[in-house]
Protein backbone atom coordinates (compact mmCIF):
# COMPACT_ATOMS: atom_id res chain seq x y z
CA UNK A 1 0.00 0.00 0.00
CA UNK A 2 1.11 3.52 -0.77
CA UNK A 3 0.17 6.62 1.15
CA UNK A 4 -1.33 9.54 -0.74
CA UNK A 5 -2.75 12.90 0.26
CA UNK A 6 -5.83 14.29 -1.48
CA UNK A 7 -6.35 18.04 -1.39
CA UNK A 8 -9.87 19.05 -2.35
CA UNK A 9 -10.52 22.45 -3.86
CA UNK A 10 -13.92 23.97 -4.50
CA UNK A 11 -13.80 27.30 -6.30
CA UNK A 12 -10.90 29.13 -4.68
CA UNK A 13 -11.30 27.42 -1.29
CA UNK A 14 -9.09 24.54 -0.21
CA UNK A 15 -11.72 22.45 1.51
CA UNK A 16 -9.70 19.71 3.16
CA UNK A 17 -6.73 17.39 2.99
CA UNK A 18 -7.48 13.67 3.17
CA UNK A 19 -4.82 11.00 3.84
CA UNK A 20 -5.49 7.86 1.75
CA UNK A 21 -3.78 4.48 1.45
CA UNK A 22 -4.06 2.83 -1.97
CA UNK A 23 -2.20 0.09 -3.83
CA UNK A 24 -0.84 2.44 -6.47
CA UNK A 25 -1.54 5.71 -8.29
CA UNK A 26 -4.24 4.20 -10.51
CA UNK A 27 -6.16 3.01 -7.45
CA UNK A 28 -5.70 6.47 -5.90
CA UNK A 29 -7.21 8.05 -9.03
CA UNK A 30 -10.27 5.81 -8.71
CA UNK A 31 -10.74 6.89 -5.09
CA UNK A 32 -10.14 10.54 -6.05
CA UNK A 33 -12.94 10.30 -8.64
CA UNK A 34 -15.28 9.09 -5.87
CA UNK A 35 -14.28 12.04 -3.69
CA UNK A 36 -14.73 14.42 -6.64
CA UNK A 37 -18.22 13.08 -7.34
CA UNK A 38 -19.23 13.66 -3.71
CA UNK A 39 -17.83 17.20 -3.80
CA UNK A 40 -19.75 18.01 -6.96
CA UNK A 41 -22.98 16.64 -5.50
CA UNK A 42 -22.60 18.63 -2.30
CA UNK A 43 -21.30 21.89 -3.75
CA UNK A 44 -22.96 22.59 -7.09
CA UNK A 45 -26.56 22.09 -6.00
CA UNK A 46 -26.53 24.88 -3.43
CA UNK A 47 -23.61 27.13 -4.33
CA UNK A 48 -22.44 26.75 -7.92
CA UNK A 49 -18.76 27.40 -8.44
CA UNK A 50 -16.69 27.27 -11.58
CA UNK A 51 -14.29 24.50 -10.59
CA UNK A 52 -14.02 21.55 -8.22
CA UNK A 53 -10.87 19.42 -8.03
CA UNK A 54 -8.97 16.77 -6.13
CA UNK A 55 -5.20 17.01 -6.23
CA UNK A 56 -3.23 13.84 -5.48
CA UNK A 57 0.12 14.08 -3.70
CA UNK A 58 2.49 11.32 -2.67
CA UNK A 59 3.52 10.71 0.95
CA UNK A 60 6.25 13.38 0.68
CA UNK A 61 3.62 15.88 -0.57
CA UNK A 62 5.01 15.87 -4.12
CA UNK A 63 2.16 16.64 -6.54
CA UNK A 64 1.27 13.72 -8.84
CA UNK A 65 -1.94 14.62 -10.65
CA UNK A 66 -5.16 16.62 -10.41
CA UNK A 67 -8.71 15.59 -11.29
CA UNK A 68 -10.80 18.64 -12.13
CA UNK A 69 -14.40 19.33 -13.16
CA UNK A 70 -15.33 22.68 -14.66
CA UNK A 71 -18.83 24.16 -14.49
CA UNK A 72 -20.32 26.83 -16.72
CA UNK A 73 -23.82 28.20 -16.73
CA UNK A 74 -24.63 29.73 -20.11
CA UNK A 75 -27.74 31.85 -20.50
CA UNK A 76 -29.41 31.52 -23.91
N, CA, C and O atoms as a GROMACS GRO file, in nm:
protein
  304
    1UNK      N    1   0.084  -0.119   0.000
    1UNK     CA    2   0.000   0.000   0.000
    1UNK      C    3   0.088   0.125   0.000
    1UNK      O    4   0.193   0.130   0.064
    2UNK      N    5   0.042   0.223  -0.073
    2UNK     CA    6   0.111   0.352  -0.077
    2UNK      C    7   0.025   0.457  -0.009
    2UNK      O    8  -0.098   0.449  -0.012
    3UNK      N    9   0.089   0.553   0.051
    3UNK     CA   10   0.017   0.662   0.115
    3UNK      C   11   0.010   0.781   0.020
    3UNK      O   12   0.110   0.819  -0.042
    4UNK      N   13  -0.108   0.838   0.009
    4UNK     CA   14  -0.133   0.954  -0.074
    4UNK      C   15  -0.205   1.059   0.010
    4UNK      O   16  -0.261   1.028   0.115
    5UNK      N   17  -0.203   1.181  -0.036
    5UNK     CA   18  -0.275   1.290   0.027
    5UNK      C   19  -0.361   1.354  -0.081
    5UNK      O   20  -0.310   1.396  -0.185
    6UNK      N   21  -0.491   1.361  -0.056
    6UNK     CA   22  -0.583   1.429  -0.148
    6UNK      C   23  -0.610   1.568  -0.092
    6UNK      O   24  -0.646   1.582   0.024
    7UNK      N   25  -0.594   1.668  -0.175
    7UNK     CA   26  -0.635   1.804  -0.139
    7UNK      C   27  -0.754   1.839  -0.224
    7UNK      O   28  -0.746   1.839  -0.347
    8UNK      N   29  -0.867   1.870  -0.160
    8UNK     CA   30  -0.987   1.905  -0.235
    8UNK      C   31  -0.998   2.056  -0.243
    8UNK      O   32  -0.974   2.128  -0.146
    9UNK      N   33  -1.037   2.102  -0.361
    9UNK     CA   34  -1.052   2.245  -0.386
    9UNK      C   35  -1.187   2.268  -0.450
    9UNK      O   36  -1.224   2.200  -0.546
   10UNK      N   37  -1.261   2.363  -0.397
   10UNK     CA   38  -1.392   2.397  -0.450
   10UNK      C   39  -1.393   2.547  -0.473
   10UNK      O   40  -1.393   2.625  -0.378
   11UNK      N   41  -1.394   2.589  -0.600
   11UNK     CA   42  -1.380   2.730  -0.630
   11UNK      C   43  -1.238   2.772  -0.596
   11UNK      O   44  -1.143   2.714  -0.648
   12UNK      N   45  -1.223   2.870  -0.511
   12UNK     CA   46  -1.090   2.913  -0.468
   12UNK      C   47  -1.057   2.865  -0.327
   12UNK      O   48  -0.952   2.899  -0.273
   13UNK      N   49  -1.148   2.787  -0.266
   13UNK     CA   50  -1.130   2.742  -0.129
   13UNK      C   51  -1.068   2.603  -0.124
   13UNK      O   52  -1.120   2.510  -0.187
   14UNK      N   53  -0.959   2.587  -0.051
   14UNK     CA   54  -0.909   2.454  -0.021
   14UNK      C   55  -0.998   2.400   0.089
   14UNK      O   56  -1.000   2.452   0.200
   15UNK      N   57  -1.072   2.296   0.058
   15UNK     CA   58  -1.172   2.245   0.152
   15UNK      C   59  -1.106   2.159   0.259
   15UNK      O   60  -1.129   2.180   0.378
   16UNK      N   61  -1.026   2.063   0.218
   16UNK     CA   62  -0.970   1.971   0.316
   16UNK      C   63  -0.854   1.894   0.255
   16UNK      O   64  -0.836   1.892   0.133
   17UNK      N   65  -0.777   1.832   0.341
   17UNK     CA   66  -0.673   1.739   0.299
   17UNK      C   67  -0.707   1.603   0.359
   17UNK      O   68  -0.734   1.592   0.479
   18UNK      N   69  -0.705   1.501   0.275
   18UNK     CA   70  -0.748   1.368   0.316
   18UNK      C   71  -0.632   1.269   0.296
   18UNK      O   72  -0.588   1.251   0.182
   19UNK      N   73  -0.582   1.205   0.401
   19UNK     CA   74  -0.482   1.100   0.384
   19UNK      C   75  -0.550   0.972   0.335
   19UNK      O   76  -0.655   0.933   0.386
   20UNK      N   77  -0.490   0.906   0.235
   20UNK     CA   78  -0.549   0.786   0.175
   20UNK      C   79  -0.439   0.684   0.150
   20UNK      O   80  -0.329   0.718   0.107
   21UNK      N   81  -0.469   0.557   0.179
   21UNK     CA   82  -0.378   0.448   0.145
   21UNK      C   83  -0.438   0.370   0.029
   21UNK      O   84  -0.552   0.324   0.038
   22UNK      N   85  -0.362   0.355  -0.079
   22UNK     CA   86  -0.406   0.283  -0.197
   22UNK      C   87  -0.291   0.197  -0.248
   22UNK      O   88  -0.175   0.221  -0.212
   23UNK      N   89  -0.322   0.098  -0.330
   23UNK     CA   90  -0.220   0.009  -0.383
   23UNK      C   91  -0.121   0.078  -0.474
   23UNK      O   92  -0.002   0.047  -0.472
   24UNK      N   93  -0.171   0.172  -0.554
   24UNK     CA   94  -0.084   0.244  -0.647
   24UNK      C   95  -0.157   0.371  -0.692
   24UNK      O   96  -0.267   0.400  -0.646
   25UNK      N   97  -0.095   0.445  -0.783
   25UNK     CA   98  -0.154   0.571  -0.829
   25UNK      C   99  -0.286   0.550  -0.901
   25UNK      O  100  -0.377   0.631  -0.886
   26UNK      N  101  -0.298   0.444  -0.980
   26UNK     CA  102  -0.424   0.420  -1.051
   26UNK      C  103  -0.540   0.397  -0.954
   26UNK      O  104  -0.650   0.446  -0.975
   27UNK      N  105  -0.513   0.322  -0.848
   27UNK     CA  106  -0.616   0.301  -0.745
   27UNK      C  107  -0.648   0.433  -0.674
   27UNK      O  108  -0.764   0.458  -0.640
   28UNK      N  109  -0.548   0.516  -0.651
   28UNK     CA  110  -0.570   0.647  -0.589
   28UNK      C  111  -0.657   0.735  -0.679
   28UNK      O  112  -0.741   0.809  -0.629
   29UNK      N  113  -0.638   0.727  -0.810
   29UNK     CA  114  -0.721   0.805  -0.903
   29UNK      C  115  -0.866   0.761  -0.896
   29UNK      O  116  -0.957   0.844  -0.903
   30UNK      N  117  -0.890   0.631  -0.884
   30UNK     CA  118  -1.027   0.581  -0.871
   30UNK      C  119  -1.092   0.638  -0.746
   30UNK      O  120  -1.206   0.686  -0.750
   31UNK      N  121  -1.020   0.634  -0.634
   31UNK     CA  122  -1.074   0.689  -0.509
   31UNK      C  123  -1.093   0.840  -0.520
   31UNK      O  124  -1.191   0.894  -0.468
   32UNK      N  125  -1.002   0.909  -0.587
   32UNK     CA  126  -1.014   1.054  -0.605
   32UNK      C  127  -1.138   1.089  -0.687
   32UNK      O  128  -1.203   1.190  -0.661
   33UNK      N  129  -1.171   1.006  -0.785
   33UNK     CA  130  -1.294   1.030  -0.863
   33UNK      C  131  -1.418   1.016  -0.776
   33UNK      O  132  -1.515   1.089  -0.795
   34UNK      N  133  -1.416   0.923  -0.682
   34UNK     CA  134  -1.528   0.909  -0.587
   34UNK      C  135  -1.541   1.035  -0.501
   34UNK      O  136  -1.651   1.086  -0.479
   35UNK      N  137  -1.428   1.083  -0.452
   35UNK     CA  138  -1.428   1.204  -0.369
   35UNK      C  139  -1.478   1.323  -0.452
   35UNK      O  140  -1.557   1.403  -0.403
   36UNK      N  141  -1.431   1.334  -0.575
   36UNK     CA  142  -1.473   1.442  -0.664
   36UNK      C  143  -1.623   1.438  -0.689
   36UNK      O  144  -1.689   1.542  -0.688
   37UNK      N  145  -1.678   1.321  -0.712
   37UNK     CA  146  -1.822   1.308  -0.734
   37UNK      C  147  -1.901   1.355  -0.612
   37UNK      O  148  -2.004   1.422  -0.627
   38UNK      N  149  -1.854   1.320  -0.493
   38UNK     CA  150  -1.923   1.366  -0.371
   38UNK      C  151  -1.915   1.518  -0.358
   38UNK      O  152  -2.013   1.584  -0.323
   39UNK      N  153  -1.798   1.574  -0.387
   39UNK     CA  154  -1.783   1.720  -0.380
   39UNK      C  155  -1.878   1.791  -0.476
   39UNK      O  156  -1.941   1.890  -0.439
   40UNK      N  157  -1.888   1.740  -0.596
   40UNK     CA  158  -1.975   1.801  -0.696
   40UNK      C  159  -2.119   1.795  -0.648
   40UNK      O  160  -2.192   1.894  -0.657
   41UNK      N  161  -2.161   1.679  -0.598
   41UNK     CA  162  -2.298   1.664  -0.550
   41UNK      C  163  -2.331   1.758  -0.436
   41UNK      O  164  -2.441   1.812  -0.430
   42UNK      N  165  -2.237   1.777  -0.346
   42UNK     CA  166  -2.260   1.863  -0.230
   42UNK      C  167  -2.252   2.011  -0.266
   42UNK      O  168  -2.331   2.091  -0.216
   43UNK      N  169  -2.160   2.047  -0.351
   43UNK     CA  170  -2.130   2.189  -0.374
   43UNK      C  171  -2.218   2.253  -0.481
   43UNK      O  172  -2.275   2.360  -0.457
   44UNK      N  173  -2.232   2.191  -0.597
   44UNK     CA  174  -2.296   2.259  -0.709
   44UNK      C  175  -2.446   2.280  -0.692
   44UNK      O  176  -2.501   2.375  -0.748
   45UNK      N  177  -2.512   2.194  -0.616
   45UNK     CA  178  -2.657   2.208  -0.600
   45UNK      C  179  -2.694   2.337  -0.528
   45UNK      O  180  -2.792   2.402  -0.563
   46UNK      N  181  -2.617   2.374  -0.427
   46UNK     CA  182  -2.653   2.488  -0.343
   46UNK      C  183  -2.572   2.614  -0.370
   46UNK      O  184  -2.620   2.725  -0.348
   47UNK      N  185  -2.450   2.598  -0.417
   47UNK     CA  186  -2.361   2.712  -0.433
   47UNK      C  187  -2.270   2.688  -0.553
   47UNK      O  188  -2.154   2.652  -0.537
   48UNK      N  189  -2.324   2.707  -0.673
   48UNK     CA  190  -2.244   2.675  -0.792
   48UNK      C  191  -2.112   2.751  -0.794
   48UNK      O  192  -2.107   2.871  -0.767
   49UNK      N  193  -2.007   2.680  -0.826
   49UNK     CA  194  -1.876   2.740  -0.844
   49UNK      C  195  -1.825   2.697  -0.981
   49UNK      O  196  -1.884   2.610  -1.045
   50UNK      N  197  -1.718   2.755  -1.024
   50UNK     CA  198  -1.669   2.727  -1.158
   50UNK      C  199  -1.582   2.603  -1.166
   50UNK      O  200  -1.568   2.545  -1.274
   51UNK      N  201  -1.523   2.559  -1.054
   51UNK     CA  202  -1.429   2.450  -1.059
   51UNK      C  203  -1.426   2.374  -0.927
   51UNK      O  204  -1.428   2.433  -0.820
   52UNK      N  205  -1.420   2.242  -0.938
   52UNK     CA  206  -1.402   2.155  -0.822
   52UNK      C  207  -1.291   2.057  -0.860
   52UNK      O  208  -1.291   2.002  -0.970
   53UNK      N  209  -1.195   2.034  -0.769
   53UNK     CA  210  -1.087   1.942  -0.803
   53UNK      C  211  -1.036   1.866  -0.682
   53UNK      O  212  -1.058   1.904  -0.567
   54UNK      N  213  -0.969   1.755  -0.713
   54UNK     CA  214  -0.897   1.677  -0.613
   54UNK      C  215  -0.754   1.663  -0.665
   54UNK      O  216  -0.731   1.606  -0.771
   55UNK      N  217  -0.660   1.716  -0.589
   55UNK     CA  218  -0.520   1.701  -0.623
   55UNK      C  219  -0.463   1.583  -0.545
   55UNK      O  220  -0.493   1.566  -0.427
   56UNK      N  221  -0.383   1.501  -0.612
   56UNK     CA  222  -0.323   1.384  -0.548
   56UNK      C  223  -0.174   1.411  -0.529
   56UNK      O  224  -0.103   1.447  -0.623
   57UNK      N  225  -0.129   1.393  -0.405
   57UNK     CA  226   0.012   1.408  -0.370
   57UNK      C  227   0.063   1.275  -0.315
   57UNK      O  228  -0.015   1.196  -0.263
   58UNK      N  229   0.193   1.251  -0.328
   58UNK     CA  230   0.250   1.132  -0.266
   58UNK      C  231   0.275   1.158  -0.118
   58UNK      O  232   0.243   1.265  -0.067
   59UNK      N  233   0.332   1.060  -0.050
   59UNK     CA  234   0.352   1.071   0.095
   59UNK      C  235   0.447   1.184   0.133
   59UNK      O  236   0.443   1.231   0.247
   60UNK      N  237   0.533   1.227   0.040
   60UNK     CA  238   0.625   1.338   0.068
   60UNK      C  239   0.567   1.472   0.023
   60UNK      O  240   0.637   1.573   0.020
   61UNK      N  241   0.437   1.470  -0.012
   61UNK     CA  242   0.362   1.588  -0.057
   61UNK      C  243   0.410   1.641  -0.193
   61UNK      O  244   0.397   1.760  -0.223
   62UNK      N  245   0.465   1.552  -0.274
   62UNK     CA  246   0.501   1.586  -0.412
   62UNK      C  247   0.375   1.571  -0.496
   62UNK      O  248   0.312   1.465  -0.493
   63UNK      N  249   0.337   1.674  -0.573
   63UNK     CA  250   0.215   1.664  -0.654
   63UNK      C  251   0.231   1.560  -0.765
   63UNK      O  252   0.334   1.554  -0.832
   64UNK      N  253   0.126   1.477  -0.782
   64UNK     CA  254   0.128   1.372  -0.884
   64UNK      C  255   0.030   1.401  -0.998
   64UNK      O  256   0.065   1.392  -1.115
   65UNK      N  257  -0.093   1.436  -0.962
   65UNK     CA  258  -0.194   1.462  -1.065
   65UNK      C  259  -0.311   1.536  -1.002
   65UNK      O  260  -0.324   1.543  -0.880
   66UNK      N  261  -0.396   1.591  -1.087
   66UNK     CA  262  -0.516   1.662  -1.040
   66UNK      C  263  -0.634   1.618  -1.126
   66UNK      O  264  -0.624   1.610  -1.248
   67UNK      N  265  -0.745   1.589  -1.061
   67UNK     CA  266  -0.871   1.559  -1.129
   67UNK      C  267  -0.960   1.681  -1.111
   67UNK      O  268  -0.983   1.724  -0.998
   68UNK      N  269  -1.009   1.737  -1.220
   68UNK     CA  270  -1.080   1.864  -1.213
   68UNK      C  271  -1.207   1.859  -1.298
   68UNK      O  272  -1.209   1.806  -1.409
   69UNK      N  273  -1.314   1.916  -1.242
   69UNK     CA  274  -1.440   1.933  -1.316
   69UNK      C  275  -1.468   2.083  -1.323
   69UNK      O  276  -1.459   2.155  -1.224
   70UNK      N  277  -1.501   2.127  -1.443
   70UNK     CA  278  -1.533   2.268  -1.466
   70UNK      C  279  -1.684   2.280  -1.486
   70UNK      O  280  -1.748   2.192  -1.543
   71UNK      N  281  -1.738   2.391  -1.439
   71UNK     CA  282  -1.883   2.416  -1.449
   71UNK      C  283  -1.904   2.552  -1.514
   71UNK      O  284  -1.841   2.651  -1.475
   72UNK      N  285  -1.992   2.557  -1.612
   72UNK     CA  286  -2.032   2.683  -1.672
   72UNK      C  287  -2.183   2.686  -1.685
   72UNK      O  288  -2.245   2.587  -1.725
   73UNK      N  289  -2.240   2.797  -1.652
   73UNK     CA  290  -2.382   2.820  -1.673
   73UNK      C  291  -2.393   2.924  -1.784
   73UNK      O  292  -2.344   3.036  -1.770
   74UNK      N  293  -2.458   2.886  -1.892
   74UNK     CA  294  -2.463   2.973  -2.011
   74UNK      C  295  -2.608   3.010  -2.038
   74UNK      O  296  -2.690   2.924  -2.074
   75UNK      N  297  -2.639   3.137  -2.020
   75UNK     CA  298  -2.774   3.185  -2.050
   75UNK      C  299  -2.793   3.191  -2.201
   75UNK      O  300  -2.703   3.233  -2.274
   76UNK      N  301  -2.909   3.151  -2.247
   76UNK     CA  302  -2.941   3.152  -2.391
   76UNK      C  303  -3.060   3.243  -2.415
   76UNK      O  304  -3.104   3.258  -2.529
   0.00000   0.00000   0.00000
